[in-house]
Amino acid sequence: MMPEPFVSVKEVAQFLRMAPRTISRMARQGRIPAHPVSGSIRRTWRFKLSEIGLFFESHPPTPTIEVGRPNPAERQQ
């Protein structure tokens, strides 16, 4: 059996239908499973799609409200 290959930020972004910058930020913050492959300050990240899939299956996203925008439920009519 062949080991699972590591994939790039761009491939994870396509898999999750998210922006690559968002994936990079989440990796940097430790919010998703990621593997740094460079020792510099500006890290290069690699991922395993199986880890990403399992992570999001066990950690469903919670809705967030952006700061500075009114909550639609609180709008006055």
Secondary structure, DSSP 8 states (H G I E B T S, - for coil): ------B-HHHHHHHHT--HHHHHHHHHTTSS--EE---SSS--EEB-HHHHHHHHHHS-------TTS--GGG---
